[in-house]
């Protein structure tokens, strides 16, 4: 009976984990306290990457920057844009404000999304190795279209044939040895800086199980559980 309980618990735990990982979380990210999966961001068409300021929930002063990290690219970054608070001569962004963050991208170029926390002086990125703490600080979800709250700016769900991405970023250093949200540690809610991006797509991590594959694995484990049950009662 104990063996059956163990196998059943493994199956239920596996499906619970996949249900969490496979859920499209609305914006901003609601599953606080967990590091968002690292996605790969690429330009879909040649041209520009535009960014709309959606909102922020941060005390620190941050600015967004988009970089083309494809070797040999000729794209030009506008540098830090869309400050959430005024910084020096840079005014705070207004809700719904649009800027061109990157020009001259080529379809398929790999992109990096960064925020520069000017209050603390460090950069946090969608590429973990480029973040000050070595963790992913970007979370993306499909934008469903409509007016950005608090503004008159309407952004369709699809612009120039490309689905628009909502991106939320975390602007505090994350220390896994400290509970999220305590002692100045990141709370991992990914709502400190929020914006919409055009002409960009995100690709999920390659190690995320496909639902069909997971189903086949789950049915196999359920069969194993039944076999254990029959053996115990033979």
ZIVEN-V775008 format. One record per backbone hydrogen bond with DSSP energy under -0.5 kcal/mol. CO is the residue of the C=O (numbers start at 1). NH is the residue of the N-H. If there is no record, write none. Layout:
BEGIN
{{CO NH} {CO NH}}
END
This chain:
BEGIN
{{1 5} {2 6} {3 7} {4 8} {5 9} {6 10} {7 11} {8 12} {9 13} {10 14} {11 15} {12 16} {13 17} {14 18} {15 19} {16 20} {17 21} {18 22} {20 23} {23 25} {30 32} {31 34} {37 39} {40 203} {41 111} {42 201} {43 108} {47 105} {48 50} {49 101} {49 102} {50 198} {51 99} {52 54} {52 196} {53 96} {55 194} {60 62} {61 118} {61 119} {62 84} {63 116} {64 81} {65 114} {67 69} {67 112} {70 73} {75 77} {76 103} {81 64} {83 93} {87 90} {89 91} {90 87} {94 97} {97 53} {99 51} {99 101} {101 78} {102 49} {103 76} {105 47} {106 109} {109 43} {110 69} {110 70} {111 41} {112 67} {112 114} {113 126} {114 65} {115 117} {115 124} {116 63} {116 118} {117 121} {117 122} {122 117} {123 132} {124 115} {125 137} {126 128} {127 130} {127 131} {128 131} {131 134} {137 170} {139 168} {141 166} {146 155} {148 151} {152 154} {153 148} {153 155} {154 156} {155 146} {157 164} {159 162} {162 159} {164 143} {165 197} {166 141} {167 195} {168 139} {169 192} {169 193} {173 175} {173 186} {174 176} {175 178} {179 182} {182 185} {186 181} {187 33} {188 34} {190 29} {192 57} {193 169} {194 54} {194 55} {195 167} {196 52} {197 165} {199 44} {201 42} {203 40} {205 208} {207 209} {210 214} {211 215} {212 216} {213 217} {214 218} {215 219} {216 220} {217 221} {218 222} {219 223} {220 224} {221 225} {222 226} {223 227} {224 228} {225 229} {226 230} {227 231} {228 232} {229 233} {231 234}}
END
